[in-house]
Amino acid sequence: MAANRFAQAFQGGCWPERTSAYRISRWETAAVRVPHLAVRRYEQLLDVQAGSLVALVDTVYRYFAPTVSAPPLLGRRTDVHGADGPGRLEELLEVALSGAPVAGADWDELTARLAAAPRQVIAPRTVWRDLAERLLAEMIIADGVPWMQRHEALHRLLAHPVGQQAAVAACADLAADRTGQVFVETVSVLDGSPHPDAGRHLLAQLVDPTNDRAQYGALLGSIRKLRYGHFTGAQMMRLVPALHDLLADSAPGSKAPALAAELLRRLRDEPRGGARHDPGPDRTPRPQREIGRADGATRAVAARLARATRANLPHDIVPFDDRLLPVLLHEMLFDPVFDVRLYAAMLLAGTPYREPLAAALGSELAVAAAGGPVEWTVAMIEALRVVGTSRQRPVVERLTLADGPPALGHGGRRTGSRPHRWTQRRPLLAPGHPPPQRPLAPDPGDHPCLSAGRAGLRAGHRPQPSDAPCRTSRPHRSGRVPRSGVLVAQPSGAHPRQCRPVSGRGRLQVQSRRCRRRDRSAGLAVSASARSSAARAPVASPRSRRSSARVACRRW
């Protein structure tokens, strides 16, 4: 009876025709693909944010699609050749290129029209580059539904037969900028383009990355590149040694080895591999081989969360045996690929399970932080960034400020390892501790933006409460970090510190505070070694001593 009443109420709004309960059942059981207008009608009936379900379906369809294509799999009825088609496209292009605010729905319509007419001539050709650069800049600071809409729109440009090269170049240039703030999604989004330049840039970030986050983004992008067969034979010959090097040389606590091990496993299972793509014997350390694999303990956690989630559902929801819920929970927490965990969390966040699941995760997080593996705790915190509510914030705050081995992998000390570099530079402030007197100079390798969570909340960027257009600007270039990893300039007003390169590209380790003096004429911090070099030089007067100090600073 309830199904029939829902079918009767379905007619109306954006869905003008009558619909039977049998047809709705085929949609909800995935027997047939649900139309675009039907998803929009679900949004109206469920009284959720306009475009939220459409953006979610587009995003999940895009990642798990069998092939790469510009048009969305959730097909639209876009009449690009009708009377209003060219005029509407010109209007959307004019708004996007003028710098005026562009909402996520406008990006969705613009790129859907461009994908539906791949032979559409747009002059000049620099328009494609301008569109891609603005869309990428808005995507990396957006969150929630606005992020999903822009993420899908950028993928349509990356797969467009005419605009893909400009979109790939925009992503590659931003990823190569060492003064940037977001690298993971900037690099990993290249998996959506079949153009050879996309694979070339991904491999370049694997072999000679801008920093650790860009390398992790290249690993994420290689997952889908390998599935689609985008890598050429020569690129595969470069990919396998790079993955083995990551397994052997990664820093402690890095997430790259687990993802590299997953890529090697998929290479062994790839039917097209043959001798040319043979990754060799499995030399992955046993703890890394077991990351993400289903076992009794992880399945027990997923089953316990599923029971707690169903028990906390509102009373007006009829209980039923949802066999898919434990599967999604296991993928959300324990899949070795971060993208799979992210999209599983997004799917659950778009259902009535969200609030009960967030409460269950908060309770499970306290148990896992007390005696469970650190990786489980970090995975639960990552999931809470997508499905969590304000009620779970105190739990994360207590774990962050607690003494002893913390739950956050980037927030403190891991059991049985040296102190994490985050705490070496940014000690957590317990209640009652005074704040530091001077601000620390920013480390280019440690920015507050948590770029690993593509759609999660980012520290330093306030989430948009609505689909307000994103306005971006290039970061202030107050300092420059050369390829050697030596900090050669300090931001104005920051405390000068001597830095030296350590193993790995682009990582800086802050040395202990030493006695320094500020040269009055040069305005730079002179280390003890520079002073000793200046002292050994034949100096005839204080003025010549200052000149020698300036020369020593430049050489250093």
VODO-83302 format. One line per 5 residues: their letters; for each residue x, y, z of C-alpha. Coordinates in nm, 4 decimals, decimal comma, padded with zeros to 6 digits, always signed. Layout:
<pagus>
a> X Y Z | ...
</pagus>
This chain:
<pagus>
maanr> +00,0000 +00,0000 +00,0000 | +00,2813 +00,2429 +00,0861 | +00,4506 +00,1705 -00,2483 | +00,1300 +00,2459 -00,4370 | +00,0796 +00,5716 -00,2485
faqaf> +00,4361 +00,6753 -00,3263 | +00,3841 +00,5908 -00,6956 | +00,0708 +00,8041 -00,7057 | +00,2498 +01,0955 -00,5432 | +00,5426 +01,0621 -00,7832
qggcw> +00,3510 +01,2276 -01,0656 | +00,3958 +01,6023 -01,0491 | +00,6732 +01,8550 -01,0189 | +00,9429 +01,7823 -01,2754 | +00,7926 +01,4360 -01,3506
perts> +00,4725 +01,4859 -01,5542 | +00,3819 +01,1250 -01,6396 | +00,2227 +00,8510 -01,4310 | +00,4508 +00,5917 -01,2724 | +00,3741 +00,2501 -01,1279
ayris> +00,5165 +00,0925 -00,8147 | +00,6667 -00,1794 -01,0344 | +00,8672 +00,0787 -01,2308 | +00,9936 +00,2453 -00,9149 | +01,0971 -00,0963 -00,7808
rweta> +01,3034 -00,1592 -01,0938 | +01,4768 +00,1749 -01,0430 | +01,5556 +00,1107 -00,6783 | +01,6824 -00,2441 -00,7372 | +01,9055 -00,1291 -01,0281
avrvp> +01,7221 -00,3479 -01,2779 | +01,7063 -00,0446 -01,5076 | +01,8887 +00,2868 -01,4958 | +01,6961 +00,5642 -01,3241 | +01,6338 +00,8739 -01,5426
hlavr> +01,7670 +01,2166 -01,4562 | +01,4226 +01,3691 -01,4028 | +01,3269 +01,0817 -01,1718 | +01,6235 +01,1578 -00,9458 | +01,5211 +01,5223 -00,9363
ryeql> +01,1674 +01,4161 -00,8448 | +01,3091 +01,2104 -00,5559 | +01,4770 +01,5301 -00,4313 | +01,1435 +01,7128 -00,4390 | +00,9514 +01,4366 -00,2629
ldvqa> +01,2159 +01,3801 +00,0034 | +01,2582 +01,7553 +00,0558 | +01,6383 +01,7500 +00,0296 | +01,8744 +02,0071 -00,1174 | +01,8165 +02,0614 -00,4874
gslva> +02,0833 +01,8850 -00,6903 | +02,2199 +01,6806 -00,3995 | +02,1040 +01,3383 -00,5223 | +02,1816 +01,4215 -00,8858 | +02,5361 +01,5291 -00,7932
lvdtv> +02,5851 +01,2148 -00,5828 | +02,4692 +00,9841 -00,8636 | +02,6864 +01,1674 -01,1176 | +02,9952 +01,1410 -00,8958 | +02,9577 +00,7711 -00,8174
yryfa> +02,8670 +00,6851 -01,1769 | +03,1754 +00,8699 -01,2989 | +03,4204 +00,6816 -01,0780 | +03,2820 +00,3330 -01,1382 | +03,1985 +00,3813 -01,5081
ptvsa> +03,3297 +00,1027 -01,7354 | +03,4740 +00,3556 -01,9814 | +03,5710 +00,7220 -01,9846 | +03,3269 +00,9495 -02,1673 | +03,2412 +01,3171 -02,1573
ppllg> +02,8583 +01,2911 -02,1334 | +02,7237 +01,2023 -01,7870 | +02,5900 +00,8505 -01,7396 | +02,2843 +01,0016 -01,5749 | +02,1575 +01,1184 -01,9131
rrtdv> +02,0056 +01,4637 -01,9569 | +01,7597 +01,5725 -02,2205 | +01,9752 +01,8541 -02,3551 | +01,8505 +02,0068 -02,6788 | +02,1706 +02,1690 -02,8043
hgadg> +02,0452 +02,2039 -03,1613 | +01,7061 +02,3550 -03,0807 | +01,6036 +02,7155 -03,1004 | +01,7390 +02,8015 -02,7541 | +02,0391 +02,5668 -02,7580
pgrle> +02,3174 +02,7876 -02,9039 | +02,1909 +03,0965 -02,7249 | +02,1868 +02,9266 -02,3848 | +02,5389 +02,7891 -02,4385 | +02,6709 +03,1338 -02,5310
ellev> +02,5059 +03,2822 -02,2234 | +02,6638 +03,0263 -01,9906 | +03,0062 +03,0695 -02,1519 | +02,9861 +03,4466 -02,1187 | +02,9096 +03,4235 -01,7482
alsga> +03,1865 +03,1682 -01,6819 | +03,4501 +03,3715 -01,8678 | +03,3502 +03,7094 -01,7269 | +03,4426 +03,6356 -01,3661 | +03,0816 +03,6648 -01,2491
pvaga> +02,9537 +03,4156 -00,9886 | +02,8827 +03,0705 -01,1331 | +02,6769 +02,8243 -00,9288 | +02,7286 +02,4506 -00,9350 | +02,4049 +02,3999 -01,1294
dwdel> +02,5357 +02,6374 -01,3992 | +02,8613 +02,4430 -01,4275 | +02,6584 +02,1251 -01,4568 | +02,4425 +02,2667 -01,7369 | +02,7351 +02,4256 -01,9221
tarla> +02,9520 +02,1145 -01,9286 | +02,6524 +01,8910 -02,0077 | +02,5825 +02,1039 -02,3157 | +02,9486 +02,0980 -02,4189 | +02,9610 +01,7192 -02,3772
aaprq> +02,6394 +01,6724 -02,5776 | +02,7865 +01,8661 -02,8726 | +03,1507 +01,7521 -02,9009 | +03,1865 +01,9108 -03,2470 | +03,0800 +02,2525 -03,1223
viapr> +03,3339 +02,5143 -03,2389 | +03,4420 +02,7567 -02,9657 | +03,6807 +03,0351 -03,0556 | +03,9372 +03,1267 -02,9509 | +04,0855 +02,7991 -02,8284
tvwrd> +04,2093 +02,9680 -02,5110 | +03,8499 +02,9566 -02,3876 | +03,8997 +02,5889 -02,2973 | +04,2039 +02,6713 -02,0854 | +04,0254 +02,9594 -01,9083
laerl> +03,7253 +02,7364 -01,8306 | +03,9430 +02,4544 -01,6979 | +04,1538 +02,6825 -01,4785 | +03,8546 +02,8495 -01,3176 | +03,6682 +02,5239 -01,2692
laemi> +03,9727 +02,3579 -01,1118 | +04,0309 +02,6540 -00,8793 | +03,6711 +02,6426 -00,7604 | +03,6683 +02,2651 -00,7169 | +03,9685 +02,2462 -00,4847
iadgv> +03,8110 +02,4885 -00,2328 | +03,4512 +02,3652 -00,2580 | +03,2877 +02,1091 -00,0300 | +02,9827 +01,8846 -00,0289 | +02,7344 +01,9222 -00,3135
pwmqr> +02,9198 +02,2192 -00,4727 | +03,2360 +02,0061 -00,4827 | +03,0574 +01,7120 -00,6430 | +02,9031 +01,9339 -00,9103 | +03,2350 +02,0918 -01,0017
healh> +03,4190 +01,7599 -00,9807 | +03,1804 +01,6073 -01,2350 | +03,1997 +01,9171 -01,4561 | +03,5807 +01,9039 -01,4625 | +03,5727 +01,5359 -01,5569
rllah> +03,3511 +01,6218 -01,8537 | +03,6142 +01,8698 -01,9726 | +03,8924 +01,6154 -01,9132 | +03,7138 +01,3643 -02,1362 | +03,5974 +01,6151 -02,3999
pvgqq> +03,7611 +01,5435 -02,7386 | +03,8448 +01,9130 -02,7896 | +03,8875 +02,0519 -02,4384 | +04,0713 +01,7625 -02,2718 | +04,4224 +01,8806 -02,3560
aavaa> +04,3627 +02,2244 -02,2032 | +04,2086 +02,0677 -01,8910 | +04,5029 +01,8285 -01,8484 | +04,7500 +02,1156 -01,8858 | +04,5667 +02,3211 -01,6218
cadla> +04,5855 +02,0335 -01,3704 | +04,9514 +01,9618 -01,4491 | +05,0572 +02,3250 -01,4118 | +04,8831 +02,3628 -01,0770 | +05,0322 +02,0370 -00,9501
adrtg> +05,3832 +02,1519 -01,0472 | +05,3443 +02,4778 -00,8515 | +05,5303 +02,4198 -00,5244 | +05,3603 +02,7193 -00,3641 | +05,0200 +02,5541 -00,4054
qvfve> +04,8091 +02,4152 -00,1255 | +04,6117 +02,1237 -00,2738 | +04,7916 +01,8483 -00,4600 | +04,6153 +01,5154 -00,4080 | +04,2979 +01,5872 -00,5999
tvsvl> +04,4763 +01,8132 -00,8495 | +04,6888 +01,5183 -00,9614 | +04,4443 +01,2308 -00,9108 | +04,1757 +01,3992 -01,1219 | +04,3935 +01,3254 -01,4269
dgsph> +04,2576 +00,9698 -01,4176 | +03,9481 +01,1031 -01,5935 | +04,1231 +01,1820 -01,9214 | +04,2269 +00,9281 -02,1864 | +04,4711 +01,1770 -02,3396
pdagr> +04,8348 +01,0534 -02,3368 | +04,9455 +01,3718 -02,1616 | +04,7410 +01,2732 -01,8556 | +04,9271 +00,9440 -01,8151 | +05,2583 +01,1158 -01,8758
hllaq> +05,1974 +01,3725 -01,6024 | +05,0822 +01,1043 -01,3577 | +05,3996 +00,9043 -01,4110 | +05,6094 +01,2192 -01,3758 | +05,4547 +01,2828 -01,0341
lvdpt> +05,5272 +00,9236 -00,9343 | +05,8937 +00,9307 -01,0354 | +05,9800 +01,2949 -00,9633 | +05,6912 +01,4340 -00,7548 | +05,6340 +01,7913 -00,6479
ndraq> +05,5895 +01,6633 -00,2916 | +05,4549 +01,3614 -00,1049 | +05,0914 +01,4616 -00,1534 | +05,1319 +01,4971 -00,5284 | +05,2877 +01,1501 -00,5351
ygall> +04,9953 +01,0071 -00,3390 | +04,7555 +01,1726 -00,5837 | +04,9433 +01,0080 -00,8711 | +04,8986 +00,6699 -00,7028 | +04,5252 +00,7315 -00,6669
gsirk> +04,4982 +00,8342 -01,0311 | +04,6899 +00,5270 -01,1437 | +04,4186 +00,2995 -01,0018 | +04,1643 +00,4024 -01,2650 | +04,4281 +00,4529 -01,5340
lrygh> +04,5252 +00,0896 -01,4928 | +04,1623 -00,0241 -01,4999 | +04,0917 +00,1631 -01,8233 | +04,4168 +00,0560 -01,9893 | +04,5333 +00,4132 -02,0493
ftgaq> +04,8995 +00,3377 -01,9803 | +05,1087 +00,2461 -02,2821 | +05,3672 -00,0321 -02,2805 | +05,6519 +00,2116 -02,2242 | +05,4634 +00,3780 -01,9404
mmrlv> +05,3980 +00,0424 -01,7758 | +05,7704 -00,0289 -01,7828 | +05,8234 +00,2928 -01,5837 | +05,5286 +00,2352 -01,3514 | +05,6391 -00,0971 -01,2016
palhd> +05,9889 +00,0120 -01,0866 | +05,8413 +00,3312 -00,9405 | +05,5955 +00,1269 -00,7315 | +05,8725 -00,0998 -00,6014 | +06,0799 +00,2052 -00,5095
llads> +05,7871 +00,3420 -00,3105 | +05,7589 +00,0177 -00,1163 | +06,1277 +00,0266 -00,0315 | +06,1956 +00,3947 +00,0335 | +05,8759 +00,5424 +00,1811
apgsk> +05,8972 +00,7316 +00,5094 | +05,7492 +00,5787 +00,8260 | +05,3786 +00,6431 +00,8585 | +05,3315 +00,7113 +00,4877 | +05,0122 +00,5916 +00,3167
apala> +05,1851 +00,5478 -00,0184 | +05,3175 +00,1900 +00,0392 | +04,9703 +00,0445 +00,0963 | +04,8406 +00,2026 -00,2234 | +05,1501 +00,0978 -00,4170
aellr> +05,1019 -00,2590 -00,2931 | +04,7396 -00,2505 -00,4115 | +04,8502 -00,1330 -00,7561 | +05,1043 -00,4158 -00,7797 | +04,8383 -00,6652 -00,6774
rlrde> +04,6092 -00,5384 -00,9526 | +04,8938 -00,5598 -01,2005 | +04,9341 -00,9285 -01,1165 | +04,5616 -00,9870 -01,1593 | +04,5441 -00,7889 -01,4832
prgga> +04,4674 -01,0290 -01,7701 | +04,6393 -00,7998 -02,0185 | +04,9598 -00,7958 -01,8189 | +05,1675 -01,0677 -01,9814 | +05,5444 -01,0760 -01,9513
rhdpg> +05,5799 -00,7137 -02,0520 | +05,3803 -00,5899 -01,7496 | +05,4967 -00,8534 -01,4998 | +05,5468 -00,6721 -01,1649 | +05,7741 -00,9470 -01,0315
pdrtp> +05,7454 -01,1332 -00,7023 | +05,5444 -00,9887 -00,4179 | +05,8040 -00,8185 -00,1994 | +05,5498 -00,6100 -00,0102 | +05,6036 -00,6178 +00,3687
rpqre> +05,3429 -00,8307 +00,5376 | +05,1809 -00,5495 +00,7438 | +05,1289 -00,3480 +00,4250 | +04,9938 -00,6483 +00,2353 | +04,7257 -00,6936 +00,4996
igrad> +04,6081 -00,3310 +00,4923 | +04,2588 -00,3155 +00,3465 | +04,2087 -00,6899 +00,3126 | +03,8878 -00,8313 +00,4488 | +03,9341 -01,0468 +00,7576
gatra> +03,7267 -01,1491 +01,0551 | +03,8151 -00,8454 +01,2651 | +03,7299 -00,5853 +01,0011 | +03,4074 -00,7623 +00,9060 | +03,3108 -00,7758 +01,2729
vaarl> +03,3577 -00,3990 +01,3019 | +03,1428 -00,3396 +00,9909 | +02,8702 -00,5741 +01,1198 | +02,8707 -00,4063 +01,4626 | +02,8373 -00,0626 +01,3030
aratr> +02,5541 -00,1877 +01,0796 | +02,3586 -00,3206 +01,3799 | +02,4066 +00,0022 +01,5750 | +02,3044 +00,2116 +01,2741 | +01,9844 +00,0165 +01,2131
anlph> +01,8985 +00,0301 +01,5831 | +01,9172 +00,4108 +01,5838 | +01,7004 +00,4676 +01,2783 | +01,3911 +00,6877 +01,3265 | +01,0784 +00,4984 +01,4305
divpf> +00,8855 +00,6026 +01,1195 | +01,1238 +00,4004 +00,8986 | +01,0094 +00,0417 +00,8564 | +01,2990 -00,1900 +00,9575 | +01,4288 -00,4313 +00,6949
ddrll> +01,7332 -00,6492 +00,6384 | +01,9719 -00,4300 +00,4391 | +02,2465 -00,6639 +00,3213 | +02,4253 -00,3849 +00,1358 | +02,4867 -00,1742 +00,4468
pvllh> +02,7704 -00,3900 +00,5941 | +02,9364 -00,4034 +00,2512 | +02,9354 -00,0242 +00,2176 | +03,0580 +00,0169 +00,5750 | +03,3481 -00,2197 +00,5107
emlfd> +03,4421 -00,0301 +00,1948 | +03,4134 +00,3038 +00,3764 | +03,6594 +00,2007 +00,6490 | +03,8898 -00,0699 +00,5183 | +03,9265 -00,0479 +00,1406
pvfdv> +04,2931 +00,0202 +00,0502 | +04,1944 +00,2836 -00,2106 | +04,0978 +00,6175 -00,0597 | +03,8588 +00,7023 -00,3455 | +03,6548 +00,3885 -00,2789
rlyaa> +03,6336 +00,4771 +00,0900 | +03,5304 +00,8321 +00,0030 | +03,2515 +00,7390 -00,2393 | +03,1161 +00,4731 -00,0036 | +03,0936 +00,7402 +00,2672
mllag> +02,9215 +00,9762 +00,0230 | +02,6636 +00,7130 -00,0655 | +02,5850 +00,6540 +00,3009 | +02,5728 +01,0292 +00,3697 | +02,3019 +01,0658 +00,1063
tpyre> +02,0678 +00,8222 +00,2837 | +01,8661 +00,8297 +00,6102 | +02,1524 +00,6267 +00,7611 | +02,3696 +00,9374 +00,7980 | +02,2876 +01,0554 +01,1495
plaaa> +02,2532 +00,7068 +01,3067 | +02,5782 +00,6037 +01,1375 | +02,7565 +00,9142 +01,2642 | +02,6470 +00,8349 +01,6204 | +02,7620 +00,4739 +01,5859
lgsel> +03,0974 +00,5847 +01,4419 | +03,1471 +00,8232 +01,7337 | +03,0983 +00,5398 +01,9832 | +03,3165 +00,2989 +01,7843 | +03,5863 +00,5634 +01,7506
avaaa> +03,6291 +00,5869 +02,1277 | +03,6762 +00,2088 +02,1458 | +03,9187 +00,1966 +01,8538 | +04,1283 +00,4826 +01,9896 | +04,1620 +00,3037 +02,3251
ggpve> +04,3166 -00,0164 +02,1939 | +04,2571 -00,0701 +01,8235 | +04,4970 -00,0205 +01,5335 | +04,5832 +00,3385 +01,4552 | +04,4814 +00,2861 +01,0899
wtvam> +04,1257 +00,2001 +01,1973 | +04,1016 +00,5154 +01,4054 | +04,2257 +00,7326 +01,1200 | +03,9795 +00,5671 +00,8797 | +03,6884 +00,6388 +01,1153
iealr> +03,7902 +01,0024 +01,1477 | +03,8118 +01,0285 +00,7690 | +03,4624 +00,8831 +00,7410 | +03,3286 +01,1276 +00,9995 | +03,4488 +01,4142 +00,7819
vvgts> +03,1841 +01,3070 +00,5278 | +02,9022 +01,1503 +00,7315 | +02,9624 +01,3171 +01,0663 | +02,7593 +01,5932 +01,2278 | +02,8384 +01,8558 +01,4880
rqrpv> +02,7604 +01,6040 +01,7640 | +03,0776 +01,4066 +01,6852 | +03,3088 +01,7043 +01,7007 | +03,3766 +01,6771 +02,0774 | +03,4941 +01,3179 +02,0294
verlt> +03,7530 +01,4198 +01,7723 | +03,8585 +01,7167 +01,9860 | +03,9173 +01,4936 +02,2893 | +04,1287 +01,2547 +02,0807 | +04,3293 +01,5438 +01,9396
ladgp> +04,4046 +01,6996 +02,2786 | +04,4575 +01,3740 +02,4697 | +04,7995 +01,2708 +02,6016 | +04,9707 +00,9563 +02,4855 | +04,9450 +00,7913 +02,1442
palgh> +04,6859 +00,9974 +01,9570 | +04,4341 +00,8762 +01,7060 | +04,5224 +01,1200 +01,4328 | +04,8125 +01,0000 +01,2218 | +04,9040 +01,3606 +01,1388
ggrrt> +04,8342 +01,4918 +01,4869 | +05,0923 +01,3304 +01,7100 | +05,3020 +01,0308 +01,8006 | +05,2486 +00,6803 +01,6698 | +05,3076 +00,3811 +01,8901
gsrph> +05,6575 +00,2432 +01,8463 | +05,7827 +00,5171 +01,6133 | +05,9547 +00,8498 +01,6328 | +05,7442 +01,1645 +01,6913 | +05,5541 +01,2667 +01,3812
rwtqr> +05,6841 +01,5713 +01,1959 | +05,3549 +01,7547 +01,2578 | +05,4123 +01,7542 +01,6346 | +05,7775 +01,8432 +01,5927 | +05,6662 +02,1717 +01,4430
rplla> +05,3119 +02,2251 +01,5742 | +05,2780 +02,0857 +01,9280 | +04,9156 +02,0303 +02,0264 | +04,7968 +02,2770 +02,2865 | +04,6378 +02,1158 +02,5874
pghpp> +04,3812 +02,3166 +02,7857 | +04,5557 +02,5832 +02,9913 | +04,8749 +02,5968 +02,7851 | +04,9591 +02,9457 +02,6573 | +04,9722 +02,9969 +02,2825
pqrpl> +05,3103 +03,0539 +02,1157 | +05,4389 +03,4092 +02,1261 | +05,5386 +03,4191 +01,7576 | +05,3795 +03,2543 +01,4567 | +05,5884 +02,9801 +01,3025
apdpg> +05,6896 +03,0177 +00,9413 | +05,4738 +02,7978 +00,7191 | +05,6233 +02,4753 +00,5894 | +05,5430 +02,4254 +00,2184 | +05,5079 +02,0530 +00,2807
dhpcl> +05,2664 +02,0892 +00,5741 | +04,9773 +02,3181 +00,4911 | +04,6646 +02,3241 +00,7114 | +04,4581 +02,2236 +00,4085 | +04,3899 +01,8527 +00,4489
sagra> +04,3929 +01,7734 +00,0796 | +04,3655 +01,3979 +00,1277 | +03,9943 +01,4260 +00,1974 | +03,8568 +01,5485 -00,1341 | +03,5059 +01,6297 -00,0180
glrag> +03,5755 +01,6363 +00,3558 | +03,6032 +01,9490 +00,5650 | +03,9354 +02,1231 +00,5215 | +04,1048 +02,3089 +00,8001 | +04,1662 +02,6579 +00,6766
hrpqp> +03,8720 +02,6643 +00,4334 | +03,5252 +02,7207 +00,5711 | +03,2623 +02,4938 +00,4106 | +03,0125 +02,6729 +00,1971 | +02,6674 +02,6681 +00,3585
sdapc> +02,5060 +02,6859 +00,0171 | +02,6053 +02,6541 -00,3430 | +02,7593 +02,9978 -00,3461 | +03,0056 +03,0575 -00,6277 | +03,3698 +03,0137 -00,5316
rtsrp> +03,6016 +03,3091 -00,5743 | +03,9667 +03,2163 -00,5810 | +04,2981 +03,3899 -00,6104 | +04,6526 +03,2699 -00,6417 | +04,8336 +03,2154 -00,3094
hrsgr> +05,0642 +03,4893 -00,1899 | +05,4179 +03,4073 -00,2986 | +05,5918 +03,5227 +00,0155 | +05,8645 +03,2618 -00,0104 | +06,0191 +03,0328 -00,2674
vprsg> +06,1176 +02,6708 -00,2262 | +06,3605 +02,5519 -00,4939 | +06,3741 +02,1969 -00,6155 | +06,6506 +02,1130 -00,3711 | +06,4077 +02,1639 -00,0843
vlvaq> +06,5959 +02,4529 +00,0855 | +06,3907 +02,7418 +00,2140 | +06,5646 +03,0510 +00,0782 | +06,3202 +03,3221 +00,1893 | +06,1117 +03,3778 +00,4983
psgah> +05,7658 +03,5391 +00,5112 | +05,7570 +03,8881 +00,6525 | +05,7246 +03,8869 +01,0301 | +05,7863 +03,5143 +01,0691 | +06,0453 +03,3690 +01,3009
prqcr> +06,3543 +03,2792 +01,0923 | +06,4536 +02,9137 +01,1076 | +06,7264 +02,7173 +00,9427 | +06,6002 +02,4243 +00,7356 | +06,7851 +02,1440 +00,5702
pvsgr> +06,6658 +01,8884 +00,3123 | +06,6058 +01,5329 +00,4334 | +06,5447 +01,2059 +00,2509 | +06,2590 +01,2485 +00,0069 | +06,1849 +01,5336 -00,2267
grlqv> +06,0356 +01,8542 -00,1001 | +06,0268 +01,7597 +00,2703 | +06,1797 +01,9967 +00,5215 | +06,2891 +01,9105 +00,8703 | +06,3243 +02,1895 +01,1195
qsrrc> +06,6496 +02,1780 +01,3096 | +06,6692 +02,2588 +01,6770 | +06,6799 +02,6239 +01,7661 | +07,0313 +02,7587 +01,7468 | +07,1921 +03,0839 +01,8402
rrrdr> +07,1291 +03,3253 +01,5550 | +07,1692 +03,6917 +01,5020 | +06,9999 +03,9140 +01,2475 | +07,2328 +04,1013 +01,0205 | +07,1216 +04,4614 +01,0254
sagla> +07,1985 +04,5452 +00,6669 | +07,0911 +04,2217 +00,4944 | +06,7847 +04,1495 +00,7112 | +06,8425 +03,7717 +00,6911 | +06,9044 +03,5173 +00,9658
vsasa> +07,2684 +03,4161 +00,9729 | +07,3370 +03,0695 +01,1083 | +07,6343 +02,9773 +01,3236 | +07,8143 +02,8248 +01,0246 | +07,7709 +03,1420 +00,8208
rssaa> +07,9049 +03,3492 +01,1088 | +08,2064 +03,1263 +01,1473 | +08,2797 +03,1524 +00,7751 | +08,2547 +03,5282 +00,7980 | +08,4741 +03,5300 +01,1083
rapva> +08,7503 +03,3304 +00,9363 | +08,7637 +03,5757 +00,6474 | +09,0091 +03,8641 +00,6711 | +08,7937 +04,1480 +00,7953 | +08,9312 +04,4970 +00,8302
sprsr> +08,6256 +04,6836 +00,9563 | +08,2651 +04,6285 +01,0779 | +08,1364 +04,7404 +00,7387 | +08,3412 +04,4788 +00,5506 | +08,2313 +04,2157 +00,8093
rssar> +07,8680 +04,2866 +00,7237 | +07,9512 +04,2575 +00,3524 | +08,1103 +03,9139 +00,4081 | +07,8047 +03,8009 +00,6042 | +07,5791 +03,8973 +00,3147
vacrr> +07,7917 +03,6934 +00,0732 | +07,7808 +03,3933 +00,3067 | +07,4015 +03,4199 +00,3325 | +07,3626 +03,4253 -00,0429 | +07,5798 +03,1167 -00,0874
w> +07,3892 +02,9322 +00,1857
</pagus>
